[in-house]
Amino acid sequence: MPSLVEVAGLHARTRRRFAQVAAGEAARLWSQVDGDRIAASWLSLLPRLLVLLTGAQTAAAARADSYLDEVLDAQDIAPRAVGRVSAAALAGVASDGRDLADLLYQPAVRTLVGIQRGATVDQALAGGGAGLDMLVRTQVADAGRVADQVAMTARPQATGYVRMLVGVSCDRCALLAGRRYEWSAGFERHPRCDCVHIPAREDSADDLRTDPRRYFDSLSVAEQDRLFTVAGAEAIRAGADIAQVVNARRGVYTAGGRQYTRTNAGKRPRLMPEEILRQADGDREEAVRLLRLHRFLR
C-alpha cells in the first residue's frame, strides 16, 4: 500500500500535469494574437481556451473524492463521506467567484496597458503571455485544491490537514508548510503555488511536519538566495529566525474569500467553497448544508 506522502505526491503531480497541458494550449493560442488587433483577436480565441481550461479544472476537481478516500485509507481511517464533490460546479468559474472568461481577458488588458506605457508590441505581448500562463496554472490548481477541501468537509473523520511542499517551493510556502490546520481553514497560496492538502488526523500529523529551517538547509546556496532573496538567505545562514525574515502572508490569498475578492464593478462574484466554510464558522453540518445548497456537494 502506498504511503500517505506517496499518495499526496502522486495527486499533486497529476494536478500539475493538467495545469501544464492547459498552460501549453494557452500559450499556443496567445501566439496567434494579432498585434494590430489585440483585443479583438484575443476575444476570438477565448472560446477555445475557455473550453480547454474548464476541462482541466473539471479533471483536477474530479480527483478529490478518490484522493480523500486513498489518503484516509493510508491512515487506516474508514473514508465515510456524506456527499460527493460536484467537479462541474468548480469549473468554468475563477477561484475568486468571477466568470472565468472575464479573468482570461485580463492578459489582453495588460498588453494594451503596457503599450500605452511605452512598451513595444512584442514586449507587451510577452508580458501578457506571462500573465496568462500564471492565470491558467493557478486556476487549475485552485479548482483541485478547493475540491480537496470540499471532499474533506464531507468526511467527518478528516478533522484537519497538513500543508505539504511539492518540489522546490518559495519562502512563503516553506514557512506555511508542515503545520496542521483545521478542516475549515482556508488554504493560503500565491499564484502558481503547488502545495497540496494532506488530510490527516491529529495523531498522524507529526509524521508530515515540514521544518522550515531543515527545508532551507536542504537547498543549495544558489537556491537559498533565489527563493529567500540574497539578503534574507544571508540572514538565515547567520542564524536569524526564518519566520522573522520571511513575511509569510505577503502575496498569499484565500481563493473565494475576503482576502481575494477582485471583481468587475457591478458584477457580484459567485459564493465559493472557502468563503462558505468561513461563514459556517466551524459548524460542519452547516458547512455541508451550504455546500449542498450551492451545488458544490451532491
C-alpha positions as CSV (number, residue, x, y, z in Angstrom):
1,M,0.0,0.0,0.0
2,P,1.4,3.4,-0.9
3,S,2.3,5.7,2.0
4,L,0.5,8.9,2.9
5,V,3.2,11.1,1.3
6,E,3.3,9.0,-1.8
7,V,-0.5,9.3,-2.3
8,A,-0.3,13.0,-1.8
9,G,2.7,13.4,-4.1
10,L,1.0,11.5,-7.0
11,H,-2.1,13.6,-6.5
12,A,0.0,16.8,-6.7
13,R,1.9,15.7,-9.8
14,T,-1.2,14.7,-11.7
15,R,-2.8,18.1,-11.0
16,R,0.4,19.8,-12.1
17,R,0.2,17.9,-15.4
18,F,-3.3,19.1,-16.0
19,A,-2.1,22.7,-15.4
20,Q,0.9,22.2,-17.7
21,V,-1.3,21.0,-20.6
22,A,-3.7,23.8,-20.2
23,A,-0.9,26.4,-20.0
24,G,0.7,25.0,-23.1
25,E,-2.5,25.3,-25.1
26,A,-3.0,28.9,-23.7
27,A,0.5,29.8,-24.9
28,R,-0.3,28.4,-28.4
29,L,-3.5,30.4,-28.6
30,W,-1.8,33.6,-27.3
31,S,0.9,33.3,-30.0
32,Q,-2.0,33.8,-32.6
33,V,-2.9,37.2,-31.2
34,D,-2.7,39.9,-33.9
35,G,-0.5,42.7,-32.7
36,D,-2.7,45.2,-34.7
37,R,-5.9,43.9,-33.2
38,I,-5.0,42.7,-29.8
39,A,-8.4,42.9,-28.0
40,A,-10.5,41.7,-31.0
41,S,-8.2,38.8,-31.9
42,W,-7.9,37.6,-28.3
43,L,-11.7,37.7,-27.9
44,S,-12.0,35.4,-31.0
45,L,-9.6,32.9,-29.5
46,L,-11.0,32.9,-25.9
47,P,-13.8,30.4,-26.5
48,R,-11.3,27.7,-27.4
49,L,-9.2,28.4,-24.3
50,L,-12.3,28.6,-22.1
51,V,-13.4,25.1,-23.1
52,L,-9.9,23.7,-22.5
53,L,-9.4,25.4,-19.2
54,T,-12.9,24.4,-18.0
55,G,-12.0,20.8,-18.9
56,A,-8.7,21.0,-17.0
57,Q,-10.4,22.4,-13.9
58,T,-13.0,19.6,-14.1
59,A,-10.3,17.0,-14.3
60,A,-8.4,18.4,-11.4
61,A,-11.6,18.7,-9.2
62,A,-12.8,15.2,-10.2
63,R,-9.9,13.6,-8.4
64,A,-10.8,15.0,-5.0
65,D,-13.1,12.2,-3.7
66,S,-10.7,9.3,-4.7
67,Y,-7.8,11.3,-3.3
68,L,-9.5,11.7,0.1
69,D,-10.5,8.1,0.2
70,E,-6.9,7.0,-0.6
71,V,-5.3,9.3,1.9
72,L,-7.6,8.4,4.7
73,D,-7.3,4.7,3.9
74,A,-3.5,5.1,4.1
75,Q,-4.0,6.2,7.7
76,D,-6.4,3.3,8.5
77,I,-9.3,5.6,8.6
78,A,-12.6,4.4,7.0
79,P,-13.4,7.1,4.4
80,R,-17.2,7.5,5.0
81,A,-18.5,10.5,3.0
82,V,-21.8,12.4,3.5
83,G,-21.6,13.7,-0.1
84,R,-19.5,13.7,-3.2
85,V,-17.8,16.7,-4.9
86,S,-19.6,18.2,-7.9
87,A,-16.5,18.8,-10.1
88,A,-18.5,20.7,-12.7
89,A,-19.5,23.3,-10.1
90,L,-15.8,24.2,-9.7
91,A,-15.1,24.6,-13.4
92,G,-15.8,27.5,-15.7
93,V,-15.5,29.9,-12.8
94,A,-12.5,31.7,-11.4
95,S,-11.3,30.9,-7.9
96,D,-12.5,34.3,-6.7
97,G,-16.0,33.6,-8.0
98,R,-16.0,35.7,-11.1
99,D,-16.7,34.5,-14.6
100,L,-13.7,32.7,-16.0
101,A,-13.9,34.4,-19.3
102,D,-13.6,37.8,-17.6
103,L,-10.4,36.7,-15.9
104,L,-8.9,35.3,-19.1
105,Y,-9.5,38.6,-20.9
106,Q,-7.1,40.3,-18.4
107,P,-3.8,39.5,-20.4
108,A,-5.2,41.5,-23.3
109,V,-5.8,44.4,-21.0
110,R,-2.3,44.1,-19.5
111,T,-0.8,44.0,-23.0
112,L,-2.7,47.2,-24.1
113,V,-1.7,49.0,-20.9
114,G,1.9,48.0,-21.5
115,I,1.8,49.5,-25.0
116,Q,0.2,52.7,-23.6
117,R,3.1,53.0,-21.1
118,G,5.8,52.7,-23.8
119,A,6.5,49.1,-24.3
120,T,6.8,47.7,-27.8
121,V,4.0,45.4,-29.1
122,D,6.3,42.4,-28.8
123,Q,7.3,43.3,-25.2
124,A,3.7,43.9,-24.2
125,L,2.6,40.7,-25.7
126,A,5.3,38.8,-23.9
127,G,4.1,40.3,-20.6
128,G,0.5,39.4,-21.4
129,G,1.6,35.9,-22.2
130,A,3.4,35.5,-18.9
131,G,0.3,36.7,-17.1
132,L,-1.9,34.3,-19.0
133,D,0.4,31.4,-18.1
134,M,0.2,32.3,-14.4
135,L,-3.6,32.6,-14.5
136,V,-4.2,29.3,-16.3
137,R,-1.9,27.3,-14.0
138,T,-3.3,29.0,-10.9
139,Q,-7.0,28.3,-11.9
140,V,-6.4,24.6,-12.5
141,A,-4.5,24.2,-9.2
142,D,-7.1,26.2,-7.3
143,A,-10.0,24.1,-8.7
144,G,-8.2,21.0,-7.5
145,R,-7.4,22.3,-4.1
146,V,-10.8,23.7,-3.4
147,A,-12.3,20.4,-4.4
148,D,-10.0,18.6,-2.0
149,Q,-11.3,20.8,0.8
150,V,-14.9,20.2,-0.1
151,A,-14.3,16.5,-0.1
152,M,-12.6,16.8,3.2
153,T,-15.5,18.7,4.7
154,A,-17.8,15.8,3.5
155,R,-15.7,13.3,5.5
156,P,-16.1,14.0,9.3
157,Q,-13.2,11.7,10.0
158,A,-10.9,14.2,8.3
159,T,-10.5,16.7,11.2
160,G,-7.7,18.7,9.6
161,Y,-4.9,18.8,7.1
162,V,-1.2,19.4,6.8
163,R,0.2,21.5,4.0
164,M,2.9,19.7,2.0
165,L,5.5,21.3,-0.2
166,V,5.8,19.9,-3.7
167,G,9.3,20.2,-5.2
168,V,11.3,23.4,-4.7
169,S,9.0,25.9,-3.1
170,C,9.2,29.6,-2.3
171,D,10.0,31.1,1.1
172,R,6.3,31.8,1.9
173,C,5.2,28.2,1.3
174,A,8.2,26.9,3.3
175,L,7.1,28.8,6.3
176,L,3.4,27.8,6.0
177,A,4.0,24.1,5.2
178,G,4.1,21.3,7.7
179,R,1.6,22.9,10.1
180,R,-1.7,21.2,10.9
181,Y,-4.8,23.3,10.1
182,E,-8.4,22.7,11.0
183,W,-10.6,21.2,8.3
184,S,-12.3,24.5,7.6
185,A,-9.2,26.7,7.5
186,G,-8.6,28.5,4.2
187,F,-5.6,27.3,2.2
188,E,-3.4,30.3,1.7
189,R,-1.5,30.3,-1.5
190,H,0.0,32.6,-4.2
191,P,-0.2,32.4,-8.0
192,R,1.4,29.2,-9.3
193,C,1.6,27.7,-5.8
194,D,2.0,23.9,-6.0
195,C,1.4,23.0,-2.3
196,V,-1.2,20.4,-1.5
197,H,-3.5,19.4,1.4
198,I,-2.8,16.2,3.2
199,P,-6.0,15.5,5.2
200,A,-4.6,14.0,8.5
201,R,-6.0,13.1,11.9
202,E,-4.3,14.8,14.8
203,D,-2.2,11.8,15.9
204,S,-0.7,11.2,12.5
205,A,0.1,14.8,11.6
206,D,3.5,14.8,13.3
207,D,4.8,12.4,10.6
208,L,4.1,15.0,7.9
209,R,5.6,18.1,9.6
210,T,7.9,20.3,7.5
211,D,10.7,22.1,9.4
212,P,11.2,25.4,7.5
213,R,14.9,25.6,8.6
214,R,15.5,22.0,7.6
215,Y,14.0,22.7,4.2
216,F,16.2,25.8,3.8
217,D,19.3,23.8,4.7
218,S,18.4,21.2,2.1
219,L,18.7,23.8,-0.7
220,S,21.9,24.8,-2.5
221,V,23.2,28.3,-1.7
222,A,22.0,29.5,-5.1
223,E,18.5,28.2,-4.5
224,Q,18.5,29.7,-1.0
225,D,19.4,33.1,-2.5
226,R,16.8,32.8,-5.3
227,L,13.9,31.7,-3.1
228,F,14.6,33.7,0.1
229,T,16.4,36.7,-1.6
230,V,20.2,37.2,-1.1
231,A,19.8,39.3,2.0
232,G,17.2,37.1,3.5
233,A,19.2,33.9,2.9
234,E,22.4,35.5,4.3
235,A,20.5,36.5,7.5
236,I,19.1,33.0,7.9
237,R,22.5,31.4,7.4
238,A,23.9,33.7,10.0
239,G,21.3,32.4,12.5
240,A,18.3,34.7,12.1
241,D,14.9,33.3,12.8
242,I,13.4,32.2,9.5
243,A,9.9,33.3,10.5
244,Q,11.1,36.8,11.2
245,V,13.0,37.0,7.9
246,V,10.1,35.8,5.8
247,N,6.8,37.7,5.7
248,A,4.7,34.6,5.2
249,R,1.5,36.4,4.4
250,R,3.0,38.6,1.7
251,G,1.3,37.8,-1.6
252,V,-0.9,34.9,-0.4
253,Y,-4.6,34.7,-0.7
254,T,-7.6,32.5,0.1
255,A,-9.5,31.9,-3.1
256,G,-13.1,32.9,-2.9
257,G,-12.6,34.5,0.5
258,R,-12.3,38.1,1.6
259,Q,-8.6,38.3,1.1
260,Y,-9.0,37.7,-2.6
261,T,-12.1,39.5,-4.0
262,R,-11.2,41.2,-7.3
263,T,-14.4,41.6,-9.4
264,N,-15.7,43.8,-12.1
265,A,-17.8,46.7,-10.9
266,G,-21.4,45.8,-10.7
267,K,-20.9,42.1,-11.1
268,R,-21.3,40.0,-7.9
269,P,-19.0,37.1,-7.8
270,R,-20.2,33.6,-7.0
271,L,-20.0,32.4,-3.4
272,M,-17.2,29.9,-3.4
273,P,-16.5,27.0,-1.0
274,E,-13.7,28.7,1.0
275,E,-16.0,31.6,1.8
276,I,-18.8,29.2,2.6
277,L,-16.5,27.4,5.1
278,R,-15.6,30.8,6.7
279,Q,-19.3,31.7,7.0
280,A,-20.0,28.3,8.6
281,D,-17.6,29.2,11.4
282,G,-16.5,25.7,12.3
283,D,-20.0,24.2,12.1
284,R,-19.5,21.2,9.9
285,E,-23.2,20.4,9.5
286,E,-23.8,24.0,8.4
287,A,-20.9,23.9,6.0
288,V,-22.2,20.7,4.4
289,R,-25.7,22.2,4.1
290,L,-24.3,25.3,2.4
291,L,-22.1,23.4,0.1
292,R,-25.1,21.3,-1.0
293,L,-27.2,24.4,-1.3
294,H,-24.7,26.0,-3.7
295,R,-24.3,22.6,-5.5
296,F,-20.6,22.0,-4.7
297,L,-21.7,18.8,-2.9
298,R,-24.2,16.2,-4.2
